[in-house]
Amino acid sequence: KRIMKYIKTTMYFATEGKSTEEITDKAVYLLGGYTLTKHQGGWEGDNHIVEEESFSLEFILTQPKAEEIRELANYIKDKFNQSEVWVTAQDITNTIY
């Protein structure tokens, strides 16, 4: 078995119904690959429930790539006219058998 250390970085964002193809293409170019997951979420807005489709874009990296992550997050914000893109990062250990 081999034990490997990685950084799992995840971006959370909404698209307002637009295609994610340009985002995923840019993710491959900047970071070498991705996993895209669709979500349905909701929260309480100004006296009403707000529901929207959102996505998480996940990367498993062998080294930090802060500049590339920032570039992609800003691209997503601009592309989908979002006020923010949430980014999380955590160290993970992967065992390969």
C-alpha positions as CSV (number, residue, x, y, z in Angstrom):
1,K,0.0,0.0,0.0
2,R,1.0,3.6,-0.6
3,I,0.0,6.6,1.6
4,M,-0.2,9.9,-0.2
5,K,-0.8,13.4,1.2
6,Y,-3.0,15.8,-0.8
7,I,-4.9,19.1,-0.5
8,K,-8.6,18.9,-1.3
9,T,-9.9,22.3,-2.4
10,T,-13.6,22.9,-3.0
11,M,-15.4,25.9,-4.6
12,Y,-19.1,26.5,-4.0
13,F,-21.1,28.7,-6.4
14,A,-24.4,29.3,-8.2
15,T,-24.7,29.7,-12.0
16,E,-28.2,31.1,-12.4
17,G,-28.9,28.3,-14.8
18,K,-26.0,28.9,-17.1
19,S,-23.7,26.2,-18.5
20,T,-20.6,25.2,-16.5
21,E,-18.6,24.1,-19.5
22,E,-16.3,27.1,-19.7
23,I,-15.6,26.8,-16.0
24,T,-14.7,23.2,-16.2
25,D,-12.5,23.8,-19.2
26,K,-10.6,26.5,-17.3
27,A,-10.3,24.2,-14.2
28,V,-8.6,21.6,-16.4
29,Y,-6.3,24.3,-17.8
30,L,-5.3,25.8,-14.5
31,L,-5.5,22.8,-12.1
32,G,-5.3,19.6,-14.3
33,G,-8.7,18.2,-13.5
34,Y,-11.8,18.5,-11.4
35,T,-15.0,16.9,-10.0
36,L,-18.2,18.9,-10.5
37,T,-21.3,18.1,-8.3
38,K,-24.7,19.7,-8.7
39,H,-26.7,20.6,-5.5
40,Q,-30.1,22.0,-4.7
41,G,-30.3,24.4,-1.8
42,G,-32.4,26.9,-0.1
43,W,-32.4,29.5,2.7
44,E,-34.7,32.1,4.2
45,G,-34.6,35.4,2.3
46,D,-36.5,38.6,3.0
47,N,-39.8,37.0,4.2
48,H,-39.6,34.2,1.6
49,I,-37.7,31.0,0.8
50,V,-34.9,31.3,-1.8
51,E,-34.1,28.1,-3.6
52,E,-31.4,27.6,-6.2
53,E,-29.3,25.1,-8.0
54,S,-25.7,25.4,-7.1
55,F,-22.4,23.5,-7.7
56,S,-19.3,22.4,-6.0
57,L,-16.0,22.1,-7.9
58,E,-13.4,19.9,-6.2
59,F,-9.7,19.5,-6.8
60,I,-7.3,17.1,-5.3
61,L,-3.8,18.8,-5.4
62,T,-0.4,17.6,-4.5
63,Q,0.8,21.1,-3.8
64,P,-0.9,24.5,-3.0
65,K,-2.0,26.5,-6.0
66,A,-3.3,29.6,-4.4
67,E,-2.9,31.9,-7.5
68,E,-4.7,29.4,-9.8
69,I,-7.5,28.9,-7.3
70,R,-7.9,32.7,-6.9
71,E,-8.0,33.1,-10.7
72,L,-10.6,30.5,-11.1
73,A,-12.8,31.8,-8.3
74,N,-12.7,35.3,-9.7
75,Y,-13.5,33.9,-13.2
76,I,-16.5,32.1,-11.7
77,K,-17.7,35.3,-9.9
78,D,-17.5,37.3,-13.2
79,K,-18.9,34.6,-15.4
80,F,-22.0,34.0,-13.3
81,N,-22.4,37.5,-11.8
82,Q,-21.9,36.2,-8.3
83,S,-21.0,38.3,-5.2
84,E,-18.9,35.5,-3.8
85,V,-17.5,32.1,-4.4
86,W,-16.8,30.0,-1.3
87,V,-13.5,28.1,-1.2
88,T,-12.5,25.6,1.3
89,A,-9.2,23.6,1.6
90,Q,-8.2,20.7,3.8
91,D,-5.3,18.3,4.0
92,I,-6.2,14.7,3.3
93,T,-4.4,11.4,3.3
94,N,-5.2,8.8,0.7
95,T,-4.2,5.2,1.0
96,I,-3.7,3.3,-2.2
97,Y,-3.9,-0.5,-2.1
